[in-house]
Amino acid sequence: MPADLDLIILGVGCAGLSLGMRLAANPGSCRRVMILESRKQYINDRTWCFWRLAPHRFDALIRHRWSQFAVRSARQSVVASCQHTPYQMLASEDFYTEARRIIDASNAVSLILDAPFHGEAKRVGSHWQLDTARGPLTANVVIDTRPPATAVDDVWLWQSFSGQEVSCDAAPFDTSTVQLMDFAAASHDEVRFTYLLPMSPERALVETTVFGTQPRHAAALAARQLSAVEKYCGGASYEVHRTESGLLPMGWRTRRTASKGSFVSAGIMHGGARPASGYAFERIQRWASETAHTLRRGGAPKPHRSDPLPTRTMDRLLLQVLRARPDLGPQLFVDLFSRADPGRIIRFLSDKGTLVDHLAMINALPARPFLRAVFAGRTHPSASGTT
Ligand SMILES: Cc1cc2nc3c(=O)[nH]c(=O)nc-3n(C[C@H](O)[C@H](O)[C@H](O)COP(=O)(O)OP(=O)(O)OC[C@H]3O[C@@H](n4cnc5c(N)ncnc54)[C@H](O)[C@@H]3O)c2cc1C
């Protein structure tokens, strides 16, 4: 008996919508797609930023672009130009609206909200069977983007952050420059900094960020977030319009494999995030494009690709150093951004680094902690990001 569906997607945030919208626009032979999502509605719950190295399908939705970014420690400040590859901001509400507009107009893809699925897909003959609240469903292919229960220790470093979009009575924000990392005093426990996206002289997203071995929920960052907002607003009164927070995995200790054949796990907790940065939006778009192309032709989908060896090695060493010596974090990033050409760093962070870019980064970083990390061996993160 044929399966009820060609494809079921479980969890429909960035990864699920990115794939769903591509199949909705051009389904090919993947014409019966159901996507099950636990949330009841989409809200503006995050901002995605990335450097624009090439034109992309969300160009028209970009709300802000910046041609400079700054990295600052207590001792030194670096301002770098990214005029030719601007740092750009996509509000999640614009992405969600666009994806749903395309999906709603399609006969091939149906998106069902308020439909949590907590079970497992079972192999029955040549199909997958899911016992959903709507009864049993069978599909040829299942793509699971739900975050798995993660053992905290399995992640090499957590990027925890809590941010607020604020507007001030005064005009304290310099709209020419993104504060990529404004470091707090060096600490032996964690790397701490503020990330600031100035949207107008009066309005900005101010985000307290920590790299550490333990995930830190928003409540644990609240005191630091309050002082960051007060500092940036320069004492002026302010209003909070929106909050966002996240826990992003930076490298996994063990290589995890949840995907098997026509069952594929994808998204941030399944290899979608770049270990060195925790960023995932562009990687998810690449995976969604490739997967849609494969599914249209009746092929078997694949999980996120592993990074090339030089990138994996750089990420692994960087994470090892930050984990062993978080106190070096502020100086390390300031050194990197002051000594290496920003274009090379941007390509490296955007998964487009050449071998020469990698070598230039090595040259810009302090040798001693990295040599220690090399000699500490490979007992550490599987920075491949592949699960
Ligand atoms: C606040 C924030 C800011 C970020 N900023 C950036 C950035 O600037 N640049 C960048 O590259 N990356 C950024 N990221 C990282 C990454 O791009 C996002 O986390 C991205 O949303 C990951 O996509 P995803 O599909 O893996 O997860 P999600 O978008 O979280 O989607 C997972 C979906 O699964 C659903 N779900 C969970 N459990 C179930 C269940 N049992 N049944 C059905 N559905 C379920 C959830 O409701 C959710 O919709 C940010 C992350 C956050 C949280």
The ligand as a MOL file (V3000), in Angstrom:
LIG
                    3D

  0  0  0     0  0            999 V3000
M  V30 BEGIN CTAB
M  V30 COUNTS 53 58 0 0 0
M  V30 BEGIN ATOM
M  V30 1 C 17.0060 34.4810 19.6070 0
M  V30 2 C 17.8760 33.7920 18.5720 0
M  V30 3 C 18.6470 34.5670 17.7190 0
M  V30 4 C 19.4400 33.9270 16.7440 0
M  V30 5 N 20.1810 34.7180 15.9130 0
M  V30 6 C 20.9020 34.1280 14.9290 0
M  V30 7 C 21.6120 34.9210 13.9970 0
M  V30 8 O 21.6790 36.1610 14.1170 0
M  V30 9 N 22.2490 34.3020 12.9700 0
M  V30 10 C 22.2320 32.9450 12.8270 0
M  V30 11 O 22.7840 32.4050 11.8570 0
M  V30 12 N 21.6040 32.1580 13.7210 0
M  V30 13 C 20.9350 32.7170 14.7650 0
M  V30 14 N 20.2660 31.9230 15.6610 0
M  V30 15 C 20.4570 30.4600 15.5770 0
M  V30 16 C 19.5400 29.7180 14.5680 0
M  V30 17 O 19.5760 30.3410 13.3040 0
M  V30 18 C 18.1010 29.6500 15.0550 0
M  V30 19 O 18.0700 29.0440 16.3210 0
M  V30 20 C 17.1690 28.8870 14.0990 0
M  V30 21 O 15.8590 29.2520 14.4240 0
M  V30 22 C 17.3440 27.3790 14.1960 0
M  V30 23 O 16.3960 26.7560 13.3720 0
M  V30 24 P 15.7530 25.3370 13.7270 0
M  V30 25 O 14.7400 25.0510 12.7030 0
M  V30 26 O 16.8390 24.3550 13.9650 0
M  V30 27 O 15.0770 25.5490 15.1560 0
M  V30 28 P 13.7540 26.3640 15.4570 0
M  V30 29 O 13.6700 27.5460 14.5720 0
M  V30 30 O 13.7810 26.6030 16.9240 0
M  V30 31 O 12.5970 25.3520 15.0570 0
M  V30 32 C 12.3150 24.1630 15.7650 0
M  V30 33 C 10.8030 24.0500 15.7780 0
M  V30 34 O 10.4190 22.8020 16.3650 0
M  V30 35 C 9.2060 23.0280 17.0600 0
M  V30 36 N 9.0070 21.9270 17.9960 0
M  V30 37 C 9.6970 21.6610 19.1340 0
M  V30 38 N 9.2210 20.5370 19.7090 0
M  V30 39 C 8.2180 20.0830 18.9180 0
M  V30 40 C 7.3380 18.9590 18.9840 0
M  V30 41 N 7.4230 18.0820 19.9950 0
M  V30 42 N 6.4380 18.7820 18.0040 0
M  V30 43 C 6.3430 19.6590 16.9690 0
M  V30 44 N 7.1480 20.7510 16.8690 0
M  V30 45 C 8.0740 20.9530 17.8240 0
M  V30 46 C 9.4550 24.3840 17.7240 0
M  V30 47 O 8.2330 24.9820 18.1290 0
M  V30 48 C 10.1370 25.1440 16.5970 0
M  V30 49 O 9.2260 25.8600 15.7960 0
M  V30 50 C 19.4720 32.5130 16.6470 0
M  V30 51 C 18.7220 31.7700 17.5540 0
M  V30 52 C 17.9330 32.3880 18.4910 0
M  V30 53 C 17.1310 31.5280 19.4640 0
M  V30 END ATOM
M  V30 BEGIN BOND
M  V30 1 1 1 2
M  V30 2 1 2 3
M  V30 3 2 2 52
M  V30 4 2 3 4
M  V30 5 1 4 5
M  V30 6 1 4 50
M  V30 7 2 5 6
M  V30 8 1 6 7
M  V30 9 1 6 13
M  V30 10 2 7 8
M  V30 11 1 7 9
M  V30 12 1 9 10
M  V30 13 2 10 11
M  V30 14 1 10 12
M  V30 15 2 12 13
M  V30 16 1 13 14
M  V30 17 1 14 15
M  V30 18 1 14 50
M  V30 19 1 15 16
M  V30 20 1 16 17
M  V30 21 1 16 18
M  V30 22 1 18 19
M  V30 23 1 18 20
M  V30 24 1 20 21
M  V30 25 1 20 22
M  V30 26 1 22 23
M  V30 27 1 23 24
M  V30 28 2 24 25
M  V30 29 1 24 26
M  V30 30 1 24 27
M  V30 31 1 27 28
M  V30 32 2 28 29
M  V30 33 1 28 30
M  V30 34 1 28 31
M  V30 35 1 31 32
M  V30 36 1 32 33
M  V30 37 1 33 34
M  V30 38 1 33 48
M  V30 39 1 34 35
M  V30 40 1 35 36
M  V30 41 1 35 46
M  V30 42 1 36 37
M  V30 43 1 36 45
M  V30 44 2 37 38
M  V30 45 1 38 39
M  V30 46 1 39 40
M  V30 47 2 39 45
M  V30 48 1 40 41
M  V30 49 2 40 42
M  V30 50 1 42 43
M  V30 51 2 43 44
M  V30 52 1 44 45
M  V30 53 1 46 47
M  V30 54 1 46 48
M  V30 55 1 48 49
M  V30 56 2 50 51
M  V30 57 1 51 52
M  V30 58 1 52 53
M  V30 END BOND
M  V30 END CTAB
M  END
